[in-house]
Amino acid sequence: MFNPLIVSELMKLKHTKMYLLVLLGAFPANLVTLSAFLPKVTPDGAPAGIDLQDMFYRQGMTMTILAPFIFALMIGYIVSREYQERTINQLFAYPIPRVRILMAKLATALLLIAATSALSCVSTVATGIVASFSQSIDASALGEGIRMNALACLLSFGTVPLAAALSMVGKSVIPASVLGAFAALVTLIGEMGHGARGLLFPWLMPYWPVRELGQGLEQIDIAAYAWPGTIILAATFLISLVFCILYYKRSEIHSGS
């Protein structure tokens, strides 16, 4: 059973375009699945089968490039809505610890992120399952693809509190959107270069499990940057989360009015 506060946050989004944003975020990653149905041949001229690992790699790249902006927009709207609609006074007046309210908002964002990530690989998973009836499909590639999406989703949440903090301070979704757009641009550049050093940029960490599926990419140097990148991402998460908690707890009752 869901926490009542999380249910309340989800209900607030019922008449918004947030659920459409989830679908729009997942659609481009599903679109790349169509490339698997284009005519392909091997070097010797024989028809090539479906390369499930390559499909997951392309789907993962597309999703992780869009994720910084999409996810920042999600949490930015969830956190800033009461400020923009000037209902923050009523929210802070409830006999509920503010930390619980904040955690419910972050949990709601996590649910939306998880839904977007899951929907982004629906076509790839479905293609792999359907193709298994007509050709030999590596079952391990299907498992690795699902694992990649799960880990990338978890890593994507690491930067969400920072976007939430900006929305609190700015009392608007705009600061989080600007941050997300900038992060998405840097992520695009980093992924196009296929380098491992970019993992030191927190928003590029979800590319770590995606990169492991890349065929022909050098893997020998990945650990040298992945673990420092994990530490940087964890520090970003913890510092921004602590800031959000302290800011929310210390906000005056007339904040946003």
C-alpha positions in Angstrom: 0.0 0.0 0.0 1.3 3.4 -1.0 2.1 6.1 1.6 -0.9 8.5 1.7 1.4 11.4 1.1 2.8 9.8 -2.1 -0.8 9.1 -3.2 -1.7 12.7 -2.5 1.3 13.9 -4.7 0.3 11.6 -7.5 -3.3 12.9 -7.3 -2.1 16.4 -7.6 -0.6 15.5 -11.0 -3.8 13.9 -12.3 -5.0 17.0 -14.3 -1.5 18.1 -15.3 0.6 17.1 -18.3 3.1 15.3 -16.1 2.0 11.8 -17.2 2.2 13.0 -20.8 5.8 14.0 -20.0 6.5 10.5 -18.9 5.3 9.2 -22.3 7.2 11.8 -24.2 10.4 11.0 -22.3 10.1 7.3 -23.2 9.0 7.7 -26.8 12.3 8.6 -28.5 14.1 5.6 -26.8 11.4 3.3 -28.2 11.7 4.9 -31.6 15.2 3.7 -32.0 13.9 0.2 -31.8 12.5 0.6 -35.3 16.1 0.7 -36.6 16.3 -3.1 -35.8 13.8 -3.7 -38.6 15.8 -2.0 -41.3 17.3 -4.4 -43.9 20.8 -5.4 -42.8 23.3 -7.8 -44.1 26.5 -9.3 -42.8 29.9 -8.7 -44.6 29.4 -11.9 -46.5 26.0 -10.7 -47.8 23.8 -12.8 -45.6 20.7 -11.2 -43.9 21.7 -10.1 -40.4 19.5 -11.0 -37.4 18.5 -8.7 -34.6 21.4 -7.5 -32.4 19.6 -7.2 -29.0 22.7 -5.8 -27.3 23.1 -3.1 -29.8 19.4 -2.2 -29.5 19.7 -1.8 -25.8 22.8 0.3 -26.2 21.1 2.7 -28.5 17.9 2.8 -26.4 20.0 3.4 -23.3 22.0 6.2 -25.0 18.8 8.0 -26.1 17.2 7.7 -22.7 20.3 8.9 -20.7 20.7 11.9 -23.0 17.1 13.0 -22.4 17.0 12.1 -18.8 18.7 15.1 -17.2 16.2 17.5 -18.7 13.1 15.3 -18.4 13.8 14.3 -14.8 14.8 17.8 -13.7 11.6 19.1 -15.1 9.6 16.5 -13.2 11.0 17.2 -9.8 11.1 20.9 -10.5 7.4 21.0 -11.1 6.5 18.7 -8.2 8.5 20.8 -5.7 7.7 24.3 -7.0 4.0 23.8 -7.7 2.9 25.0 -4.2 5.1 28.1 -4.5 3.8 29.0 -7.9 0.1 28.4 -6.9 0.8 30.1 -3.6 -0.5 27.2 -1.6 2.7 26.7 0.3 1.2 28.3 3.4 -1.5 25.6 3.6 1.1 22.9 3.0 3.4 24.1 5.8 0.4 24.5 8.1 -0.5 20.8 8.0 0.3 18.8 11.2 2.7 16.7 9.2 6.5 16.9 9.5 7.9 18.8 6.6 10.6 16.2 6.0 7.9 13.6 5.4 6.3 15.9 2.8 9.6 16.4 1.1 10.4 12.7 1.1 6.9 12.1 -0.5 7.7 14.5 -3.3 11.1 12.9 -3.9 9.5 9.4 -3.8 6.9 10.6 -6.3 9.7 11.8 -8.6 11.4 8.5 -8.3 8.2 6.7 -9.3 7.9 8.9 -12.4 11.5 8.3 -13.2 11.1 4.6 -12.8 8.0 4.6 -15.0 9.8 6.6 -17.7 12.8 4.3 -17.6 10.6 1.2 -17.8 8.5 2.5 -20.7 11.6 3.5 -22.6 12.7 -0.1 -23.1 9.3 -1.7 -23.7 9.8 -1.9 -27.5 13.3 -3.3 -27.2 12.2 -6.0 -24.7 9.2 -6.8 -26.8 11.2 -7.0 -30.0 13.6 -9.4 -28.3 10.8 -11.6 -27.0 9.0 -11.7 -30.4 12.3 -12.3 -32.3 13.1 -15.3 -30.1 10.3 -17.2 -31.8 11.9 -16.9 -35.2 15.6 -16.8 -34.5 18.2 -17.5 -31.9 18.3 -14.7 -29.3 20.9 -14.4 -26.6 18.9 -14.5 -23.4 21.8 -13.0 -21.4 21.6 -9.9 -23.7 17.9 -9.5 -22.6 18.9 -9.7 -19.0 21.8 -7.4 -19.3 19.6 -4.8 -21.1 17.0 -4.9 -18.3 19.8 -4.7 -15.7 21.3 -1.7 -17.5 18.0 0.2 -17.5 17.4 -0.5 -13.8 20.9 0.7 -12.8 20.7 3.8 -15.1 17.4 4.7 -13.6 18.9 4.4 -10.1 21.9 6.5 -11.0 19.7 9.1 -12.7 18.0 9.8 -9.3 21.3 10.9 -7.8 21.0 14.4 -9.3 17.3 14.9 -8.5 17.7 16.5 -5.1 19.9 19.2 -6.7 17.2 20.1 -9.1 14.7 20.1 -6.2 16.9 22.5 -4.2 17.1 24.9 -7.1 13.3 24.8 -7.5 12.9 25.5 -3.7 15.2 28.5 -3.7 13.9 29.9 -7.0 10.3 28.9 -6.1 9.9 28.1 -9.8 10.4 25.2 -12.2 12.6 27.4 -14.4 16.0 27.0 -12.5 15.6 23.2 -12.5 14.7 23.3 -16.2 17.8 25.4 -17.1 20.0 23.0 -15.1 18.5 20.0 -16.8 18.9 21.5 -20.3 22.6 22.3 -19.6 23.2 18.9 -18.1 21.5 17.2 -21.1 23.7 19.2 -23.5 26.9 18.2 -21.7 25.6 14.6 -21.5 25.0 14.6 -25.3 28.6 15.8 -25.9 30.0 13.3 -23.5 28.2 10.3 -24.9 29.0 11.2 -28.5 32.7 11.1 -27.5 32.2 7.6 -25.9 34.9 8.5 -23.3 35.0 7.2 -19.8 36.3 10.5 -18.3 32.8 12.0 -18.7 31.6 9.8 -15.9 33.0 12.3 -13.5 30.1 14.5 -14.5 27.2 13.4 -12.2 24.6 13.5 -15.0 26.7 11.2 -17.1 27.0 8.5 -14.6 23.8 6.7 -15.9 25.8 6.2 -19.1 28.2 3.8 -17.2 25.9 0.7 -17.5 24.9 1.8 -21.0 28.5 2.0 -22.1 29.2 -1.5 -20.9 26.9 -2.7 -23.7 28.7 -0.7 -26.4 30.4 -3.0 -28.9 33.9 -2.0 -29.8 34.3 0.5 -27.0 37.5 0.3 -24.9 36.6 -0.9 -21.4 40.0 -1.1 -19.7 39.9 2.4 -18.3 36.2 2.4 -17.2 36.9 1.6 -13.5 39.4 4.4 -13.2 36.5 6.9 -13.7 33.4 5.0 -12.7 34.1 4.7 -9.0 35.3 8.3 -8.6 32.2 9.2 -10.6 30.1 7.2 -8.2 31.6 9.1 -5.2 31.0 12.4 -6.9 27.4 11.5 -7.6 26.8 10.2 -4.1 28.2 13.4 -2.7 26.0 15.5 -5.0 23.0 13.5 -3.8 23.7 13.7 -0.1 24.8 17.4 0.0 21.8 18.5 -2.0 19.4 16.3 -0.1 20.6 17.7 3.3 20.2 21.2 1.9 16.7 20.4 0.8 15.8 19.1 4.2 17.2 22.0 6.1 15.7 24.6 3.7 12.3 23.0 3.9 12.4 22.7 7.7 13.5 26.3 8.2 11.2 27.9 5.6 8.9 30.5 7.2 5.2 29.9 7.2 4.7 32.8 4.9 7.2 31.5 2.3 5.9 31.9 -1.2 2.9 34.0 -0.3 
